[in-house]
Amino acid sequence: PSAPPPHKGQAGRIAVVGGSKEYTGAPYYAAISSLKLGADLSYVFCCEAAATPIKTYSPELIVVSLLDTPPDQSERRKAIESWMTRIHALVVGPGLGRHASSLKTAGRMIGVAREANKPIVVDADGLHLIAQSPALVQGYEKA
């Protein structure tokens, strides 16, 4: 007997944290590459100014403007935790930029992903974040 058809997302759900006003291409390429390599769903968590350009590059990506949301810490944490339950792996850095609010939210996303035992890939401006706050990934074997 043949296996039942897979459901959307069973072959992988990847989240890319990046995308700023200045840099919209890098998170797009990271997210679309995950789809081309077999993942079913690819999310881009970016700042609001980057959301529309990234959405216009491809209708296949799920684009969420979360990096520069209002600073209500409890609401932001709830939103991050909600999204982290949906993904299998986190990529942090492509097009992230160095705006304080984006770096702070990216750091929170790393923390939540780490608590959920998700694999984390850090690249580009994510490396700048880790250089400033090495404790985010220090000792974590899935980073």
Residue pairs with C-beta under 8 A, 6 or more apart in sequence:
6 40
8 40
8 41
9 40
9 41
9 86
10 40
11 38
11 39
11 40
12 34
12 38
12 39
12 40
12 41
12 88
12 89
13 39
13 40
13 41
13 42
13 43
13 86
13 87
13 88
13 89
14 31
14 34
14 39
14 41
14 42
14 43
14 87
14 88
14 89
14 90
14 91
15 42
15 43
15 44
15 45
15 83
15 84
15 87
15 89
15 90
15 91
15 109
16 27
16 30
16 31
16 34
16 42
16 43
16 44
16 45
16 91
16 94
17 45
17 46
17 67
17 90
17 91
17 92
17 93
17 96
17 105
17 106
17 109
17 126
18 26
18 27
18 30
18 44
18 45
18 46
18 91
18 92
18 93
18 94
18 95
18 96
18 106
18 124
18 125
18 126
19 26
19 27
19 28
19 44
19 45
19 46
19 47
19 50
19 51
19 54
19 67
19 94
19 95
19 96
20 46
20 47
20 49
20 50
20 67
20 95
20 96
20 97
20 99
20 102
21 47
21 49
21 50
21 97
22 95
22 97
23 50
23 94
23 95
23 96
23 97
24 46
24 50
24 53
24 54
24 57
24 95
25 95
26 94
26 95
26 124
27 44
27 46
27 50
27 54
27 94
27 95
28 44
28 54
28 57
28 58
28 61
29 94
30 91
30 94
30 123
31 42
31 43
31 44
31 61
32 42
32 57
32 58
32 60
32 61
34 42
34 91
35 42
35 60
35 61
41 62
42 60
42 61
42 62
43 61
43 62
43 63
43 64
43 83
43 86
43 87
44 54
44 61
44 62
44 63
44 64
45 64
45 66
45 67
45 83
45 109
46 54
46 63
46 64
46 65
46 66
46 67
46 95
47 65
47 67
47 68
47 97
47 99
47 102
48 65
48 68
49 68
50 65
50 95
51 63
51 64
51 65
54 61
54 63
55 61
55 63
64 83
66 76
66 79
66 80
66 83
66 105
67 96
67 101
67 102
67 105
67 106
68 99
68 101
68 102
68 105
69 75
69 76
69 79
69 105
70 76
71 101
76 105
76 108
77 108
77 112
80 105
80 108
80 109
80 112
81 112
84 90
84 109
84 112
84 113
84 116
84 118
85 116
87 113
87 118
88 118
88 119
89 118
89 119
89 120
89 121
90 109
90 110
90 113
90 118
90 119
90 120
90 121
91 120
91 121
91 123
92 106
92 109
92 110
92 120
92 121
92 122
92 123
92 126
92 129
93 106
93 122
93 123
93 124
93 125
93 126
93 127
93 129
94 123
94 124
94 125
94 126
95 124
95 125
96 102
96 103
96 106
96 124
96 125
96 126
96 129
97 125
98 125
98 128
103 125
103 128
103 129
103 132
106 126
106 129
107 129
107 133
107 136
110 120
110 122
110 129
110 136
110 137
110 143
111 136
113 120
114 120
114 136
114 137
114 140
114 142
114 143
117 142
118 142
119 142
119 143
120 137
120 140
120 142
120 143
121 143
122 129
122 130
122 137
122 143
129 136
130 136
130 137
137 143
